[in-house]
């Protein structure tokens, strides 16, 4: 079956998978979605015998139908190699009565590596397939992890440049150091004076700026995205949910066809949307538990059917989830509206003008498989501390939000289904928050002595990603106001301002 893609804001025009990956965002500001979600053509029993790379091919060939087998396998094998510090790529670890899917064994120790290791290969392959002569400029906003993973993926990739915007003061010390020390002739990092939502909105505006598009084309450039708005980010994320179920089956932790619940710490909604896609493909997933921190806009949405970003933006110890505009939710809204681009357009216009939209009762009924939950800062700390004391396992703040919400939902619903928790970052990435959750005394230590203590406590060696930044030179010092993002991009690209 040939899968084509439509914009969530235009029902008429279709593009191929490679065109959707190249564009990143549709011209009308919508996100690309497949015209239908394909089904897996292999059984779970067959998948149980497959490696991560083989599973990736089985899933991705269903979505990226204009890529040849040779092209797709080359992209997969180039991505999931020795950059990961474990051969299985995404290990499953049993913690108490829950299975943690560790998605942080890549080069930048966060789950974004799972997709951003392959996106540069998909993008450069797509450019060749579509005879693109322009240099591709990857434009990305980050709440902490996407930025570094994208920079690492695209550094010195021929025919590309990458510009990352992050909120100054809105990421962890390690996240900031990982970005500002990034090498690569084609890399640029900019701290904006604002929060992540400001950065994300600013990037979307640049994508929609037709005048800027013309100026860039004249200079030999075109934009694409490494954010999860790019379908080339979302499809690789579907893989690890398929893989996790198959491995639970192989390890005889579940019976074939047994429903499992999946809990995901959620900010921009891409990671849990990938789990929803896996479910639509045929993976036996019961509840999709959407875990929020104190920026609980998604929890409120699942409770009420009203999405309302008109609230205080809270800086938390799980900064990658400090988001009030969850971009990827638009894909789900479009789907539960019956692929009605006009309805979706109306809701997104309401969000832009009023900061709020309300879905219909019929749409709300289609969200029955989702459960919302949230954890306060104190509950997040409590989860890290209790889990360490009871099991010796140390998790990061984002994973702790998911683990707490999972425990709460399980207790309240009396649901006995086995649960998979998406473990999205290494505790080393948020060492201060993690260690002070275990014991306040650690707050007296500087960043790197703190990391040494974490190694002693966890028994897990300090990852290379941390060793590399310990004495690395700061290479990126650019800052700008939100309204200067366009001028900053033009200056970086040496396009006449």
N, C-alpha and C positions, 0 to 999 in steps of 0.2 A: 504494500500500500504506500502510495506517495503522500507524505504528510506535508501540507502547506501551512503557512502562518498568516494570521490576520492581526491587524491592530485592534486593541480593545475599544478604539474610538471610531473605527471605520469598518463597516461590515462588507464593503464591496471588494476592496483590493486584496489580493493574496500575493505572498512572496515565498520563495524557497527558504529552507533552513539556513543556507549559507548567506543569502541576502539579509535575512533577519539578524544573523550574528554580526554581519558587517555594519549594519545600520545601528544596532544597539537599541535605539529608541525610534519609533515610527515618526514620520514627518509631522503627524498631527498631535504628537505628544503622548500617544498611546503606547502600550506595551504589546509586544508580539506574543500571541498565543497560538498553539496548534489548532487547526480547524476541528480536529477530534483527537482525543488522547488514545494513542495506540495501545493494544494489548500485548503482553509478553507472548512470544511464540515458543517458549520453552517452559517446562514444568519446574516447580520448586525443587523437586527431587534432582532434576538435571542441573539446576543452578547450584545446588548444594555441593556439587563436585567441582565447581569452577573456581578459578583464581579471581582476584579482584579485577584484573585486566580483562579476563574473559567475560565476567559479569558486565563490566562497563561496555563491552562491545554488544552484548546481547540486549542491553537497555538502549544504548545510544543509537544503534542502527535503526531502531523503531521510530525515533524522532528526527534524526538527521539523514533523511532519505536521499538527498542529492549528493552525499559524500559516498565515494566508492569504498568497498571493504578495505582496500589497500590504504586509502587516505585516512580512514577512521582508525584503523589499527595502528598506523604510524603515529597519529596524534595521541592515542591512548598509551602506547608503549614509550613514547617520548616523555609523557607526563608522569606516569606512575612507575618511577624507577628508583635509583638509589638516593634521590632527593628526600625520600621518606625513610625514617629511621627504623622502620619495621617492615619486614617482607610482606606481611599481610595487608599493608596500607592502612586498614581501619580495624584495629583489634576490638574484640568484644571482651569486656571485663565484668565479672559478676561482683557487684557491691551490695552486700546484704541481700535483699530479695529482688534487686533490680539489675538489669543488664545495661552497662554503660558502653555506648558505641564511641570509642575514642577517635575523634576526627582531627586530632592535632599533632599528628606525627610527621607533617610535612616541613618544608624549609622555614616557615615562619611561625610554627607551633599554634596555628589556629585552623578552624574548619574551612576557612576560605581557601586554603591551599588545595583542598579536594577538587575545587572547580577551577581555581586560577592557575593551577599547574598545567591544565589542558587548554584553557581559553586562548593563549597566544598561538598555539598550534592550530586550533580550529579557525582562528581569525586569519592567520597568514595563508592557510589552505583555502579559506573562503575568498580571500582577496585574489588569489591566483585563478580560482574557478570563475570569478566574475570579471577577470581582466582589469582589475583596479590598478591604476598607475600612480595614483596619489599616495603620499605617505599617510599612514593612519595615525591619528592622534587619539590616544586613549584618555578620556576625560572622566575622572572619577571623584566622587565624594566619599569620605570614609568616616565611620564612627570609631575607627581604631584598627580593625583587622584587615578589611578589604584593601586598604591603602598599601600596606606593606606586602601583602600577598600578591597584589597586582604589580607593584614595583619589581618584586623579585621575579615574577613571571615574565614581564616584558623588558627587563633590563637588557639593553644591547641586542634586542631582537631586531634584525634588519627590516627596514620599511615601516618602523613604528616609533612614535614618541609617546611618553606617558606623563600626564600632569595630574597630581593628586592634591585635593583640598581636604584639610582636616580642621576641626574646631580647636583653636588654641585653648589649652587648659581643659579640654574635654576628653582627653585620652589618657591612658596610664603612662607612667614614665617610660616603661619598657616599650610600649607601642610607639611613643613619640621618638625614642632613640632609634628604634628599628627603621622608621621612615626617614628621619633627617640624616642618617648615616648611609643611606642607600647609594651604592655606586652605580655607574652606568651613564654613558654620554647622553642617552636619550631620556633621562629621568628628571622630573621636576616635582618638588613638594612645596606646598604653600599652606601656611597656617592662616585661617580666616578668623576675623574678630566676630565671632558668632557661634551658634551651636550647630549640631549636625544637620538639623532640618534646614537651617539657612544655607549650608553648603550644598545639600541635596537639591533644594529648590533652585539655587543659583546655577548648578550644573544643568538641570533640566531646561532652564531658560536659555542657556547657551546652545543646547541642542535644538531648541525651537527657533532660534534667531536666524532667520533666512538671510538677512544682510551679512551677518558674520559668516554664514555658510558660503556665500559668494566670495567674500574676501579671502577665506581660507582656500577655496578651490583655485582662485587666481594665483595663490602662493604655492599650490601643489599639495594641499592638505585636505583631509576629511576626518570628521569626528567618528569615534565609536566609543562604546562604554565597556568598562570591566565591572560595573556594579551589577547587582542581581536583577536589574531591569533588563539586562542582556540575556536572551534565551540560551545563549552559549554558556552562561553561568548556571542557569537553572537545571538544564538537562543533566549535566554531570552530577548534580546533587541528588537526583533521583536514584542514581546508581547505588549509593551506600545504604539506602533503606531496603532495596531489593537484596543486596549482598548480606545485610545484617539478618534478615529473615532466613535466608538460605543457610547461613552459618549456624543460627540457632537450631535449625532443622538438622543440619549435619552433625551438630554436637549433641543431638538427642535431648535438647532442652525443651523442645516443643514437638507436637505431632503435626504431620502435613495437613495444612488447612486450618490449624488452630489460630484463632484470632489473637493478635497481640496489640497492646496500646503503645503509642509512640508519644513521648513528651519532648518538646523542643523549646529551648529558651529563645524567645522571639522578639525581634525589633523591627526589621524591614519586611518580615513575613516570607522571605524567599525560602528559608530552610524548611519551614513547616509546609509551605506550598509544595516543595519537592516531595515530601512525605505523602501529601494528598495525591500528587500525580502517581506516585508508586502504588497507592491504594487503587486508583482508577485503572492502572495497568493490570491489576489482578493480585497484588500482594495482600494477603489476609490481615489487614489492619483494621482494628475496631475503632477505638477513640483516638483522635488526634488532639493531644492536650497542649494547648498554647500557653506557655508560661511567660509572664511579664514581670518586670521589676516595678518600681514605684511609678514609672511612666506607663500606667496601666490602661492606655487608650484601647488596646486590643481586648483586654479583659472586659471592659465596659461595653465594647461593641458586641461581643458574643453574648453578654448578659441581656442587652437591650435592643440590638439591631440599629443603634445610633452610633455613628463614628463622629467623635467630637474632639478636635485637637485644641480647642479653646481652653487651655489649662496651663498651669505652671509647668515649665520644663525642669525636671529634677536631675541633678548630676548625682549619679550613684556609683557604687563600686563595681557595677557591671556596665561600663560605658558603651559597649557595642550594642546595647539595647536601649540606650537613652535616645529614643526616637518617638516623635509624635505623629509623623506622617509616614505610615508604613506602605512604601511604594508598591510592593508586590501584592498587597491586598487587592489592588485594582484588577489583577488577573482573576482572582477568585470571584470578585463582584460581577465581572463580565460573565463568568461561567454560570453563576447561580441566577443571573438575570436571563438565562436562556440564550447566551451569545447575542444579547441585544445591545449593540454598540450605542444606539441612541439613548437608551436608559442609562448605561454606564456613563456616557458623556454628561448627561444631566447631573448625575451624582458627583462626578469629578469637578464639574463647574461649581456646584454648591460647596464642595470642600475648599475650592480655591477662593471663592468670594465670601463665604460665610464661616468657613472652618468647620463645617458640620454637614453630614448627610444622614438620611434615614432610609433604610432598605424596607421593602414591602414584607408583609407577613409570609407571602409565598416564598420569597428569597430566604427569609429567616428559617423557614422549615428545611431548606436545603443545607443549612449549616448544622443539622442535627448531629453529624459525626464529630464536630469540634466541641471541645470543652475549654473554657478560659479559666485561668487561675493566675494569681500573682503572689510575690513574696516581697515583704518589706526588707529594708536594709538589715534590721535586727534578725529577721527570720533567715535571711541569706547567711549571715554570720553563724547563726545557730546550726544551720545545716552543715556547714563546713566543719565546725567544731565537733558536733555530735558524730558525724561520719568518721572523722579522724579518730576520735576516742573509741568508737565502737569497732572499727574495721582496720584502722591504720591507713586508709585510702585518703589521699588529699586531692580535692577537686578545686577548680577555679570558681570564681564568683558567678559566672553565667550558668555553668553547669549546676551550681548549688541552687540557683533560682529554679531551674527545671526540676531538680531532685526534690526540693521542698514542695513545689506545686504538685508533683507526682504523688508524694506521700499524702498530702492533704486530700487530693481528689480521690485517691484509693480509699482512704479512711471514711470519707463522707459518702462515697457511692457504694461501698462494700464490694467493689469490683475485684474479682480474683484473677483477672487476665494478667499474664506476664507482661512486663513493661520494659520498653527500650527507652533509655534516656540519651538524647544526643549530647555528647560531651564535647563542647565546642572549642575549648582552648586549654592549653597547658596551664597549670597553676603558676608556673614560672612567669607567665605573661602579666600576672596580677599579684606578684609576690607579696607586696605590702598588705593589700586587702586580705589575702588568704592567711598570711602569718599572724596578723593582728586579730583575725577571727579566732584563731586557735589559742592565742595568748597575747594580751595587750602589751606585754613587756617587749615584744619585737618591734614596736613602733619607734623605739629609741635608735634602732640601727639604720645606717645608710642603705641605699638600694642594693648594692652588690654584696655587702656582708649579710644582708637579709636573704639574698638568694643562696648564699653558702649555707645558711641555717636551714633553708627549705630543703636543700639537698640532703643534709644530715637527717632531717625529720622524715622525709618521704622515702629515702633510699633509692630515689630515681636520679640518675646522673643529670647534671645541668646540660640542657640541649645546646647544640651548636649555635642555634639562633641567638641565644643569650651570650655565649662566649664571644661571638663575633662583634657584639656591640659594646663589650666591656671597655675596650680602649679605642673604639673606632672614632674617626674624625667626623665632626659634624660638617656635612657638605651642603645642606639646604637650610637657608635662614630667611627665605622670603615670607613676608606677611602681607595681608591686605584686608581691607574692609569688604563686606559682602557686595556692595555696589561697585567695587573695583575688580571683580573677578574677570569680567570680559577684557578689560584693559590689561590685566595681568597675563591672561592667556595670550593675547596678541603680542605682548612684550616678550614672553618666553619664546614664542614661535617666530619672533622678528617680523611679524606682519605689521605694516604701518599703522600706528595708533592715531 
